[in-house]
């Protein structure tokens, strides 16, 4: 299968480049920036992309690829930091500039294979503090912005391109078309990557493992698809375990148990460990500590179950690409945004091997796999829910009062979105609560109560997200119901921050 290789220089968008390329059925793989020429040759790519990154190319400790990679007779595209690497390598000059972050108007200076058919101008997403002061003599400028005179450059003889902006994020208009131009027209890669092929390959690989599998299922789409893939491969050698950690949504524990028993033929067990989790979280306020505690308690529950019901050789999880990159354990030098309970929180004493069949996939790809496996539409439409549960939607200490508020308020949000006919049109929706309070008036009396924060976002793969422009009438109903039906709440706020710079979950 033909592929594009992306060298990871530490950008939080590195995986997103791969995702965008996979969108048009070409396989893209992320590798460390310091991959050896020999290893890269073995991969036999059709083209190479240098990702962005937080470094400056003129610093002594700047990450740089092996010099031999520039001599490969392959198309090369540099994005942001990758663009600056190309400028620096081929004899240009990169300098410190005023930081440019956000949308800029990109104007096309010349038709090229990279920007063909894009139009005279587009809005492009910038995120950089360096820029090309001088471009190499054998390159030409093919696009510029008000602040970047060389926002896009090309050496068409060598099929080497550099762009200062990020085509992989949704904020860049026609960004996918730019990547498509590079992959399909310049690299001439074949469109061979399909989810049907992924299912066939994954099932075959899992069927070859030895021993029994203990699979943690949460009721979400990720763990469910992972469990179904494994069941398709090894049948009853897998046991699914659902853990009620006391951090679930309203009535969720029973709903998940009913869903699995009524829809799937899995060997399913439900464990009520709510007291165990909540007691360990008592007094904890740091969000990273919460995540790690939840992760360790999950593993403790699974380990105890394995001792009683085993033997098991594997622990299966629904880990996805976004989980991996945000936990800072991807193949490149990315910074940690937040650890995930099933990635960064795994303890050293774990004595089960980890099986993660979805680790290379993005959320929308998982949904495609789910359809292939016959997952009910109701589950497909269910919004993503964080592994650590409501612990990441409760700021400060987790208390019974805040848990109750969070559950009730989130239920109201979901009900009103369903009533408005938009629940299945948005990516995620919930309510969060912390320790902040505000004065309200109930009747003629002053009331000092909690502030509830409502978050609704649109996304494709969770790597980027935009806040949802809900009709004012829907927001009004949500606010009125929360303040009327939950005595402890006086204020309701609505989050209008996108990802980036914000994250989808508050913690």
C-alpha positions in Angstrom: 0.0 0.0 0.0 1.4 3.4 -1.0 2.0 5.9 1.8 3.0 9.4 2.7 5.5 9.7 5.6 5.2 12.6 8.0 8.2 13.5 10.1 7.1 14.7 13.5 9.0 17.8 14.9 6.7 18.2 17.9 3.6 20.0 16.5 0.3 19.3 18.2 -1.0 19.1 14.6 1.4 16.4 13.4 -1.2 13.6 13.7 -3.8 15.8 12.1 -1.7 16.0 8.9 -1.9 12.2 8.7 -5.7 12.4 9.4 -6.3 14.8 6.6 -4.4 12.7 4.1 -6.3 9.6 5.1 -9.4 11.5 4.4 -8.9 11.0 0.7 -8.0 7.3 1.1 -4.2 7.6 1.1 -2.3 6.0 4.1 -0.1 8.5 6.0 2.2 7.5 8.8 3.8 9.6 11.5 7.5 8.8 12.3 10.1 10.5 14.5 12.0 13.4 12.9 15.3 11.6 13.4 14.3 8.5 11.5 17.3 6.9 9.8 17.5 7.1 6.0 17.6 3.3 5.9 14.4 3.0 7.9 12.7 5.6 5.7 13.7 3.8 2.6 12.2 0.5 3.9 8.9 2.3 4.2 9.0 3.2 0.5 7.0 6.4 0.7 5.6 8.3 -2.2 6.4 11.6 -0.5 7.6 13.2 2.7 6.1 15.9 4.8 7.9 17.8 7.6 5.5 18.8 10.4 5.5 22.0 12.4 7.1 22.3 15.8 7.9 24.6 18.7 11.7 25.0 18.0 13.7 27.6 16.0 15.9 26.2 13.2 18.8 28.6 14.1 19.1 27.2 17.7 21.9 24.7 18.4 19.4 22.2 19.8 16.8 22.5 17.0 15.6 19.1 15.9 16.7 18.4 12.3 16.4 15.3 10.0 19.2 13.4 8.7 20.9 15.3 5.9 20.6 12.4 3.5 16.8 12.8 3.5 17.1 15.9 1.5 18.8 13.9 -1.2 15.9 11.4 -1.6 14.3 11.7 -5.0 10.9 12.2 -3.5 8.5 15.2 -3.3 9.0 17.1 0.0 6.5 19.5 1.7 7.5 21.5 4.8 4.8 23.0 7.1 5.6 25.9 9.4 8.8 24.7 11.2 9.2 22.2 8.3 9.0 25.2 5.9 11.7 27.0 7.9 13.9 23.8 7.8 13.7 23.8 4.0 14.5 27.5 3.8 17.5 27.1 6.1 18.8 23.9 4.4 18.8 25.2 0.8 20.6 28.5 1.6 17.8 30.9 2.7 17.6 32.8 6.0 15.2 32.4 8.9 14.7 35.1 11.5 12.8 35.8 14.6 9.5 37.6 13.9 6.5 39.0 15.6 4.5 36.0 16.7 1.6 35.4 14.3 -1.2 33.3 15.6 -4.6 33.0 14.0 -6.2 33.5 10.6 -4.4 35.5 7.8 -5.3 36.2 4.2 -3.0 34.1 1.9 -2.7 35.6 -1.6 -1.4 33.4 -4.4 1.5 34.8 -6.4 2.0 32.0 -8.9 0.3 28.8 -10.1 2.1 25.7 -8.9 1.3 22.1 -8.4 0.7 22.7 -4.7 -1.7 25.6 -5.0 -3.4 24.7 -8.3 -7.1 25.4 -8.2 -7.1 27.0 -4.8 -8.1 30.5 -6.0 -6.7 34.0 -5.7 -6.8 34.0 -1.9 -7.9 32.0 1.1 -7.9 32.4 4.9 -4.9 30.4 6.3 -4.1 29.5 9.9 -0.8 30.8 11.2 1.0 29.7 14.4 4.7 30.8 14.3 7.3 33.1 15.8 9.9 32.7 13.1 9.7 33.5 9.4 11.7 33.3 6.2 13.6 36.5 5.7 15.3 35.3 2.5 14.3 32.3 0.4 16.9 30.1 -1.3 18.0 31.2 -4.7 16.5 28.3 -6.5 13.1 28.8 -4.9 10.2 31.1 -5.8 7.4 32.7 -3.7 4.1 31.2 -4.7 2.0 32.8 -1.9 2.2 35.5 0.7 0.3 37.1 3.6 0.4 40.6 5.0 3.0 39.6 7.6 4.8 36.8 5.7 6.2 37.7 2.3 7.2 34.0 1.7 4.2 32.2 3.2 4.5 29.6 0.4 7.6 28.7 -1.7 8.4 26.2 -4.3 11.3 24.6 -6.2 9.3 22.8 -8.9 12.4 21.2 -10.4 13.0 19.3 -7.2 9.3 19.1 -6.2 10.2 20.8 -2.9 7.6 23.0 -1.3 7.4 25.0 2.0 4.4 26.7 3.5 4.3 28.8 6.7 0.7 28.1 7.4 -1.1 25.0 8.6 -3.3 23.4 5.9 -4.2 20.5 8.2 -6.4 22.5 10.5 -10.0 23.3 9.6 -9.3 27.0 10.1 -7.4 27.0 6.8 -9.8 27.3 3.9 -9.3 24.6 1.3 -6.4 23.2 3.4 -7.4 19.7 2.6 -7.3 20.6 -1.1 -3.7 21.8 -0.7 -2.7 18.6 0.9 -4.6 16.7 -1.8 -2.7 18.6 -4.5 0.6 17.5 -2.9 -0.3 13.9 -2.2 -2.3 13.0 -5.4 -0.9 15.4 -8.0 2.7 15.9 -7.0 3.4 12.6 -5.2 0.9 10.7 -7.4 0.0 8.4 -4.5 -2.8 5.8 -5.1 -6.0 6.0 -3.0 -5.8 2.6 -1.4 -6.5 3.2 2.3 -10.0 2.1 3.4 -11.6 1.1 6.7 -12.7 -2.2 5.2 -9.1 -3.0 4.6 -8.2 -1.9 8.1 -10.8 -4.2 9.6 -9.5 -7.2 7.6 -5.9 -6.5 8.5 -6.6 -5.9 12.2 -8.8 -8.9 12.7 -6.1 -11.1 11.0 -3.4 -9.7 13.3 -5.5 -10.1 16.5 -6.4 -13.7 15.5 -2.7 -14.6 15.8 -2.3 -13.5 19.4 -2.1 -16.1 22.2 -4.0 -16.1 25.5 -7.2 -14.5 26.7 -8.1 -10.8 26.5 -9.7 -8.7 29.2 -11.3 -5.7 27.4 -12.4 -2.6 29.3 -15.6 -1.3 27.8 -17.1 2.1 28.8 -20.2 2.2 26.6 -18.6 4.7 24.3 -17.9 4.1 20.6 -14.1 3.6 21.0 -14.1 0.8 23.5 -17.2 -0.8 21.9 -15.5 -1.0 18.5 -12.3 -2.3 20.0 -14.3 -5.1 21.8 -16.2 -6.0 18.6 -13.0 -6.2 16.5 -11.3 -8.4 19.1 -14.5 -10.6 19.4 -14.5 -11.0 15.6 -10.9 -12.2 15.7 -10.9 -14.5 18.8 -14.5 -14.9 19.9 -15.0 -16.1 23.5 -11.3 -15.7 24.4 -12.3 -12.1 25.1 -14.2 -10.9 28.2 -15.7 -7.4 28.3 -15.7 -5.6 31.7 -17.6 -2.4 32.4 -16.5 -0.5 35.5 -18.9 1.9 37.2 -16.5 4.4 38.6 -19.1 6.7 40.2 -18.2 9.4 37.6 -20.8 8.5 35.0 -23.6 10.5 33.6 -27.2 10.3 35.0 -28.5 6.7 34.8 -25.6 5.8 32.5 -24.5 2.6 34.3 -27.8 0.8 33.7 -28.1 2.1 30.1 -24.7 0.7 29.2 -25.3 -2.7 30.7 -28.7 -2.9 28.9 -27.1 -1.8 25.6 -24.4 -4.6 25.7 -26.7 -7.3 26.8 -29.4 -6.4 24.2 -27.2 -5.7 21.2 -23.9 -7.7 21.4 -23.0 -11.4 22.1 -19.9 -10.4 24.1 -19.0 -12.1 27.4 -20.0 -9.0 29.5 -19.4 -8.2 33.2 -20.4 -5.0 35.2 -18.4 -4.0 38.3 -19.6 -1.3 40.7 -16.4 0.3 41.9 -17.8 3.8 42.6 -16.9 3.9 46.3 -13.4 2.8 45.5 -12.8 5.5 42.9 -14.5 8.3 44.8 -12.7 7.6 48.1 -9.3 7.8 46.3 -10.3 11.1 44.7 -11.5 12.7 47.9 -9.6 15.9 48.5 -7.8 15.9 45.1 -8.0 19.1 43.1 -5.2 18.9 40.6 -6.6 17.7 37.2 -3.6 15.7 36.2 -3.6 13.9 39.6 -7.3 13.1 39.1 -6.5 11.5 35.7 -3.7 9.4 37.0 -5.7 8.2 40.0 -8.6 7.2 37.7 -6.2 5.4 35.5 -4.5 3.5 38.3 -7.9 2.5 39.8 -9.1 1.2 36.5 -6.1 -1.0 36.2 -6.4 -2.1 39.8 -10.0 -3.2 39.2 -9.0 -5.0 36.0 -6.1 -6.7 37.7 -8.3 -7.9 40.6 -10.8 -9.2 38.1 -8.1 -11.0 36.1 -6.9 -12.8 39.2 -10.4 -14.0 40.0 -11.6 -14.8 36.5 -8.4 -15.4 34.6 -6.0 -16.2 33.4 -5.7 -13.3 31.0 -2.7 -12.3 29.0 -4.0 -9.0 27.5 -5.8 -5.9 28.6 -7.6 -4.3 25.6 -8.4 -0.6 25.4 -10.1 1.8 22.9 -7.1 4.2 22.8 -7.1 6.5 19.7 -4.5 8.7 18.0 -5.8 11.9 19.7 -5.4 10.3 23.1 -1.8 9.4 22.3 -0.7 12.8 20.9 -2.3 14.8 23.8 -0.6 12.5 26.4 2.7 13.3 24.9 3.7 9.8 24.1 3.5 9.9 20.3 6.4 9.2 18.1 7.6 12.8 18.1 8.7 15.5 20.7 5.3 17.0 21.3 4.5 18.6 24.7 1.9 17.0 27.0 -1.5 18.7 26.9 -3.2 16.3 29.3 -2.7 12.7 30.1 -5.4 10.2 29.3 -6.4 7.6 31.8 -5.7 4.8 29.3 -2.4 6.2 28.0 -0.3 8.3 30.3 -1.9 6.9 33.5 -0.9 3.3 33.2 1.1 2.2 36.2 4.5 0.5 36.1 3.2 -2.6 38.0 0.8 -3.6 35.3 1.3 -7.3 34.6 -0.9 -7.6 31.5 0.1 -6.8 27.9 -1.7 -3.9 26.3 -3.8 -4.5 23.2 -4.9 -1.3 21.4 -6.4 -2.1 18.0 -7.6 1.5 17.4 -4.4 3.3 18.4 -3.7 4.4 14.8 -7.2 5.7 14.1 -9.1 8.9 14.6 -12.6 9.2 15.9 -14.4 9.5 12.6 -12.4 6.5 11.2 -13.6 4.6 14.3 -17.2 5.5 13.4 -16.7 4.2 9.9 -15.4 0.9 11.4 -18.4 0.8 13.7 -20.7 0.9 10.7 -18.8 -1.9 9.0 -19.2 -4.0 12.2 -23.0 -3.3 12.4 -23.0 -1.1 15.5 -26.5 0.4 16.2 -27.1 3.9 15.0 -28.1 5.1 18.5 -24.6 4.2 19.8 -23.0 5.8 16.7 -24.7 9.1 17.6 -23.7 9.0 21.2 -21.3 11.9 22.1 -17.8 11.1 23.2 -17.3 10.8 26.9 -14.0 11.2 28.7 -12.5 8.0 30.2 -12.0 9.8 33.6 -15.7 10.6 33.4 -17.0 13.6 35.3 -13.8 14.0 37.2 -12.5 16.2 34.3 -15.8 18.2 34.2 -15.7 19.0 38.0 -13.1 21.7 38.8 -11.6 21.4 42.2 -12.5 18.6 44.6 -15.1 16.1 43.5 -18.0 16.2 46.0 -21.5 14.6 46.0 -23.1 18.0 45.5 -21.0 18.9 42.4 -21.4 15.4 41.0 -25.2 15.8 41.2 -25.1 19.2 39.7 -22.9 18.1 36.8 -25.1 15.1 36.1 -28.4 17.0 36.2 -27.1 20.0 34.2 -25.6 17.7 31.5 -28.8 15.8 31.1 -30.7 19.1 30.6 -28.2 20.1 27.9 -28.6 16.8 26.1 -32.4 16.9 26.3 -32.7 20.4 25.0 -30.3 19.6 22.1 -32.4 16.5 21.2 -35.6 18.7 21.4 -34.0 21.3 19.1 -33.0 18.5 16.6 -29.3 19.3 16.9 -27.9 16.7 19.3 -26.6 14.4 16.5 -25.3 17.4 14.5 -22.8 18.5 17.2 -19.7 16.7 18.3 -19.9 17.0 22.1 -22.1 18.7 24.6 -22.0 18.8 28.4 -22.1 20.9 31.6 -19.3 21.5 34.0 -19.1 22.9 37.5 -16.4 24.1 39.8 -16.1 26.1 43.0 -16.9 29.5 41.6 -20.1 31.0 42.9 -22.3 34.0 41.9 -25.1 36.0 43.4 -28.6 35.3 42.2 -32.1 36.4 43.1 -34.9 33.9 43.7 -38.2 35.6 44.3 -37.3 38.5 46.5 -34.3 36.8 48.2 -30.6 37.0 47.5 -29.1 33.6 46.7 -25.4 32.6 46.5 -25.0 29.6 44.2 -22.8 27.7 41.8 -21.9 28.7 38.3 -22.5 26.0 35.7 -20.5 26.1 32.4 -22.1 24.7 29.3 -19.8 23.5 26.5 -21.0 22.5 23.0 -18.5 22.0 20.1 -18.4 21.0 16.5 -15.5 18.7 15.3 -14.5 15.9 13.0 -11.8 14.1 14.8 -11.3 15.9 18.2 -7.9 17.2 17.2 -9.5 20.6 16.5 -12.9 21.9 17.4 -15.1 25.0 17.1 -17.7 26.2 19.6 -21.2 25.6 18.3 -23.3 28.7 17.5 -26.5 27.5 19.1 -29.7 29.5 18.6 -30.3 32.0 21.4 -33.6 30.3 22.1 -31.9 27.0 22.8 -29.4 28.6 25.1 -32.2 30.4 26.9 -34.1 27.1 27.5 -30.9 25.4 28.8 -30.1 28.3 31.2 -33.7 28.6 32.5 -34.0 24.9 33.1 -30.6 24.5 34.9 -31.3 27.5 37.2 -34.9 26.4 37.8 -34.4 22.7 38.3 -31.1 22.7 40.2 -31.4 24.7 43.4 -27.7 25.1 44.0 -27.1 26.9 40.6 -27.5 30.7 40.1 -25.5 31.4 36.9 -25.1 29.5 33.6 -22.2 30.5 31.2 -21.5 29.3 27.6 -18.0 28.6 26.4 -17.0 30.3 23.1 -13.4 29.1 23.0 -12.3 26.9 20.1 -9.6 24.1 20.1 -7.0 25.4 19.7 -6.2 27.3 21.9 -8.7 25.7 24.3 -9.3 21.9 24.7 -12.7 20.3 24.5 -12.8 19.1 28.1 -12.0 21.7 30.8 -9.4 19.5 32.5 
